[in-house]
């Protein structure tokens, strides 16, 4: 049997128009745009670009759809610059490249997203032959934001589940992430994919919507009991090896055999944070880096929170990330937030 190496990320590719505002206004009121910066984004792009910027020692592969337009060409040029194999990232004339307006309040860091699905809505992954792609891990994101993939499948429950099953059958480990969308059918649409996921890495909002738990107490503090129950519920829904639920306070990992592990985020001063867009994908990239390299779980989670912290230093999704060593050094510079039960 051949030795697999590398990470394939498939799903959302887009351009983020990040706007830092003084406040998010009420309807018919005005807020001031203090700065604006544009950059590529989406689950697939962010994870691969962060891994490239960290110096990941393995091949990177991308899959999805962009438009035959200037943003699509810019994304493909980024792939060439980062040495991402983009043969399965196609340009379509049927739709424009997806984009998101990311509105971030300067003082709170709270984000609001206005999303145009564009070419992402058409991607079905039918050209992916996992037997010919030598990646070790297939990362899929985002569930709930890829229209064709969220459609039902008679055998597997959804087209996303069918694609993940094909990857596992070919010998890849599979990883899934979801989008924070308002949809009453969130569990029904997303759950089939979990049965074919080795790893599920998502934030506390998505985990709560998928499992029905409210992971924050009145007032906004994390609820440790609900967080653990939600991680356990995701495992019961079918995730095979590892669930990681991340939040601004840190990340809880749950496994089938070894219980739960908490890793606090870094204690960053407010002036350090230039934008929060992409921080979840940066965290995900760090964990996947560790999983690919066979690191133990504490080391993988620590890499995740440190790379996420690096990403917060820039308003775009990936511009703040540099080498892995530089990201890990942030832990010594800033230290960590309190433990889960102390929050």
N, C-alpha and C positions, 0 to 999 in steps of 0.2 A: 504493500500500500504506500502511496506517495505521502509525503509530509506536507500538510497544508501550512501556508504562511500568508499573513496579510489580513486586512480588513476591507470588506466590501460594504459600503453604505448606500442604501437606496431609499428614495422617497422625495422629500421636499427640497427643491432648489429654487431660490428666489433672491430678490434684491430687497434689502431693508432700507427704508427711508427713516432714519432715526432723528426725531425732533425732541430736543430738550426744552420743556416749557416751564414757566414760572408756577403755573397751577393748571389743573384740569378744570375747565369752566363748566358751569351749569348750562343747560340748553339756552340758546339765544344770548349767551354771554361770551365774553372775549378772554382768551388767554394769550400770553405773549410767547412766541417762539424765540428762545434765547440763542439756540445754535442748531445746526442741522448737519448731518453727515450721512452719506450713503455707503452701503457696503453689501456684499453678497451674504446670504444667510440660508436658513432652512436646516432641518435636522441633518440631512446627508452632507451638505456643504460644510456646516459648522464642525461636525465631528471630524471630518477628513482634514479640513484646513487646520484645526487645532492640533491634530496629531502630527501633521506636517511641520507646523511651527515649533512643536515640542521636540522634533527630531526623532519621531518614532522609527525604530530600526526594522521596519517591515513594509512590504508593499501596500499601497492604498488604491482602492478601486471605487469608482462612482457609478451609480445607475439612476436614471430618471429622465425627465423631459424638461427642456427649456424651449423658449420660442426662438424663431429665426429673426432675432432683433438685436439691438445693441446690448441690452442687459444680458441676453443669452450668450452673446459672443464674449462679454466681459467675464462671465462665469467660466466659460470654457478656457479662456486665457489664464484665469486664476488656476485652473486645474493643471495647465501646462507648467505654470510657474512653480506650483507645489509638487510637481511630478506625480500627480494623481492620474491613474489610468482611467481615461474617460471614454473608452470605446463604447460603453453601454449608457453613456449620458448623451441622449439624442436631441437634436434640434428639430422642432415641429413647426410647420407652417400653419397648423390648425388653431393655434392659440398663442398669445403673447407670454413672455416669461412672467411668472408669478412675482408679486411684490407685496410688501407689508409696510404700512405706515405705523411706526412705533412711536407712540407719544409717551414721553417719560417726564414725570414731575421732577424738577431739579432737587427739591429738598427731601422728598420721601423716597425717590427711586421707583415709585409705583408706575407700572407700564400699562398702557391700553393699546390694543392692536386693531388695526383696520386692514383686512387681508383680502387680496384679489388672488383667487386660486390659479387662474391662468392655465398654463401647460401642465402643471402638476395634476390637475383634475383628470387628465387623460391617460396618465401613466398606468400601465398594467403589468409591466415587467415580463412580458411574454418572450422577449429576446434573451432572457437570462438562462443560460445553460450552466447550472451550478457544477456540473461535472467537469466543465472546461475552465471554470474560474477557480484559481488555486487558493482562494482566500480561506482563512481559518474561521473567521467570524463574519456573519451577515447581520448588519445593523439596519433595522427598518424604522423609519420615522417620517411623518407622524401618523399613527392611527388617528382617525377622526378628521383628517385634513387631506385625504387623497380619495377623491370621489369614486373612482373606479375600484380602488382597493377596498373601500368600505362597502361595496355592493355585496349582496348575499351570494353564496355558493352552495349548491345543493349538497355537496359532500362534506365540505370543510367549514361551512358556516359563513365564511367571507372569502373574498379573493385574496386579501392579505394573508389569511390563514393558509390558503392553498399555496401561496408563494413561499411562506415560511416552512411549510411541510416539505416542499420540494428541496429547499436548502438543507434541511436536516437530513432528508433521505440521501442527499449527495455527500453528507459527512461534515457539513458546517455546523458550528454553534450559531444560534440565532439570538438576537437581541431586539427588543421593541421599546419604542417610546410613543407617547401620545401627546395630543395637543389639548390645551386648556380651552375647550369650546363649550358653549351652552347647548346641550342637546339631551332631550329626555330619553333618547335611545342610546346614550353613551355606553352603558354596560352591555346592552344587546349587540351593538355594532363592534365594540372593541374586544369583548370576551373571547370570541372564537380564536383570535390570534394568540392568546395567552397559552392555549394548549400546545402550541408549536413553538413556544419561546423558551430557550434555556435561561435567558436573562431578561428581566423587565426593569428598566430604569426610568423613573418618571417622578414628577414633583407631587407635592402633597395635595394640590388641587385635583390633579388628574387621578391620583390614587383614591381620593375621597369620592369622586364621581363614579369611578369604576366599581367601588365596593359598597357605597352607601354610607360610609362613616363620615362624620364631621370631625376633621382632624385638628381643629382649633377650638379652644374654649371661648365662651363669651369674653370679649376683650381682646381676642386675637392670639393668645398664647397657645403654643402647641400642646396637644393632649397626648402624653406618652402612651397611655393605655389604648386610646383609639388608633394611634399610629402603629402600634404593634399588631393590633387586631386587623388593621387594614393590610399590613404586609402579609400576615398569615392568610387572610382571605384571598389575596392574589395568588399565593402558593396553592391554596385549595382550588382556585379556578383553573389551575393547570400549569403555571410556570414551573419549569422542571428543576432549576438549580438555585437561582438567586433573584431576589426582589430587592431593589434599592429605591427608597423614597427619599428624595432630597428636598430641602427647603432652605430659606435664608439662614436658619439656625444651624443646619447641619444635615446629616444623612443617616437614615436607619436602614441597615441591611438585614434581610431575613433569608435564611436557608432552611432546607428541609431537615438537615441533620444537626446543625450546630446553633440553632436558636438565633438570637438577634445581636447585632453589633451596632453601636452608635459612634459616629465620628462628627465632632463639632466642626463648624465652619470657622474661618479665621476672624479674629476680632479687628475688623478694619475700621479706621476712622472715616467719618462721613465724607471728609474732603477727598479721600482716596477714590471714591466711587464716582466714575464718570458716566456710567450707564449699566443697566442690568440685562439688556438684551443679549441672549446667547449664553448666559452663565450656566443654565441647566445643561445645554449641549456640551459646554466646556467640561463641566463635571462628568458628564457621561463619557466623554472622550478619555478622561483620566482613568476612570474605572475600566473601560474597555482596553486601554493600554495595559493595565495591570493584568487583566484576565488573559489577554493574548500572550503576555510574557510569563505567565505562570506565577505571578506574585501572590502572596497571601492576601486575604481580604483586608486586614488593617492597612497594609501598604497601598493597596489599590484605592481604598476610600480616601486615604490621606492625599494621594496624588490627585484625586478628583476634586477635593475641596481647595487644594492649593492652585490648581489650574483654573478653577472657577474664580478664585480670588484674583488671579492675574487678569482674567477676562474683564473684570469689573473696572479696571483702570482705564478703559477706552470705551467710547460710546458705541462703537460697532461690535459685532458679535465675536470677532476673532483678533482685532487689532492689538489688544493688550497682552496677548499670549506670545511668549518668546520661548526660550529653551526650557526643558523640564527642570533642569537644575535651578534656573532663575525662579521658576514658579515655586519649587519646594523651599527655596530660601525665604519665601514670604512667611512661612510658619515661624521661623526664628525671629523675624522682624516684628511680627504682630501678635503672635500667640493665638490661642483658640478661645472661642466662646464657651460658656458653661456647658456641663454635661446635660443630657436630655432631661433627667429627672430634677435638675436644678433650674430649668427654664421657667 
